[in-house]
């Protein structure tokens, strides 16, 4: 009689509610770590894409210089002084977006280093010319915003250190 009364009101028993809560808890435990992995993989994919954007911007910059050079320290471009990638957004037109020019984007920190310079004399003026560079992409928070570290140089080949160390030209290319 009491069971019939509860069913007539359309409510759930305490046991039914506890079973549903337990099932939802198990599903949450299984799904939440996978969702954080999606964010991490997304950050790593974005880091590689941003490295490729930087390579393209640096190649464009280089081809528009006289003499032909990658940015180093105080490279003049149409009256604007360019130091590394930080100022590639100040050119007209900008070569990269200001967030990437700031060196940090989507969980990764990008560091540009010009290679050694050589002096070129053009029309009686000496210029420092940079024929190579390196860019590293390191996670802002290792293990949280990314696990792998990336490296690229003027060849455009993105290399990866899967262990999360400092990437170099000797690391394997990204597949």
N, C-alpha and C positions, 0 to 999 in steps of 0.2 A: 504494500500500500504506500509506504514512504517513497520507494523507488518510483512508483507511478506518479507521485506528486512532483518529484524533481524533474522527471522527464516532461511532464505537462508544462512546466514553467520554461523549458527550453535551455536551461543552464548546463554548465559542464561540471563534472565532479573534480575534486582536488587532484585526484590521481591523473585524470586526463590532462589537466593543465600542466602538471609536473612533467608528464611524458613529452608534451609539446615543447616545453622550455628546455628539457634535456636534449631533444633532437636539434633544436635551434642552436644550442650552445655547441654541440659537436660540429655542426655545419660552420659556425663562425670560427671555431678553432682551426678548421681545415682551410677556410677561404681567406682569412685575414693575412696570413703570411704570404700567400700567393699574390694578393693584391699589392703588397709592399714590393714584391719581386718585379711586378709589372712596372712600377714607378722607377725602380733601379735600372731595369733594362731600357726603359724609355729615356732616362737621363744619359745612359751610355750611347744609345743610338743618336741622340741629339748632339752629344759631344763629338762624335765622328762626323756628323753633318756639318757642325760648326767648324771643325778643322778643315773640311773641304771648302767651305765658304772662305775661310782665311787664305788658303792656298790660292784660290781664284782671285781674291782681292789683291794679294801680294803680287801675283803674276801680272795683273792689270796695272798695278802701281808701277812695277818694274818697267813694263813696256812703254809707259808714258813718261819716263824720265830721260833726261839727257845730261850726262851719260846714263846708260841703262844700269839700274841698281835697285836692290831691295832696300827697304828702310833700315837704317841703322840708327846712329845718334845724329840728330839734327840734319836730316835730309830735307833740302828745300824743294818744295813742289808748288810752283805757281805762287810764290810769295808766302806759302804756309810751311812752317817747320813741322816735320813728321818724325816722331820718335816711336819706333816699333809699330805695333798695331793700335796703340792707344789713340792715335790721331787720324786713323784711316777714315773715321766718320766725319772729320772736319773738312775734308777735301770737297771740292765742288765738281762733280756730284760725289756724295759720300760713297765710299767703297764697301762699308759694312755698317750695321746698325750700332747705335751708341751703347747698347747693353753689352754686346760682344766686344766692342772697343774697350769697355771698362774692365775686361779680363775675366769676368765671372758670368756664366750663363747656364741655367738649367742644371744646377748642382755640380758644375765643373769649373775649375780655375784654369785659365789658359795663360801660358807664359811664352813670350816670344824672345828669342835671342838671335841677334844678327851674328853672322860668321865673321871671320877676320876680314879686315878691309885692305884694299890696295889703293894707291893713289893714281888717278888718271888726270892728265893735263889736256884740257880742251880749250882752244882759243886763248891760251895763256893763263887759264885759271885751273888750279888744282882742285880736284874733287876726290872725296873718299867714296869708293865704290864697294858695295857688298854683293858678292856673287852667291852667297848661301845663307841659310838661316835654319833654325829649329823652332818648333812649337811643341810644347808638352801640354797635355790636358790631364789634370789630376782631380779626383773627386774632392769637393769641399769638405765632406765628412766621409772618410773612408768606410766602406761597408754599409753606409746609409744612403748617400746620394749616388754612389757608384762603387764598384769593386775593382774594375779594370782601369789601367792608365794607358794613355795613348800618346803617340809621338808622330810627328810629320816633319819633313824638311822640304827643300826646294824641289825634290823629285816628285812630290805629291803622293808618295806611298805612305798610307797610314799604317803604323805599326802598333802592336798591342802588347802590354805586359799583363798577362792574366793574373799574376800573383799580386798585382797592385803596387809593385815597386816603382822606381824611377825608370820610365821607358827610354830606350835609346835606339839608335840606328841598327843595332845588332838584334833587336827583338823581331819576332816573326811578323810578316805582314798580316793585316786584318783580312780574314776570309769572308 
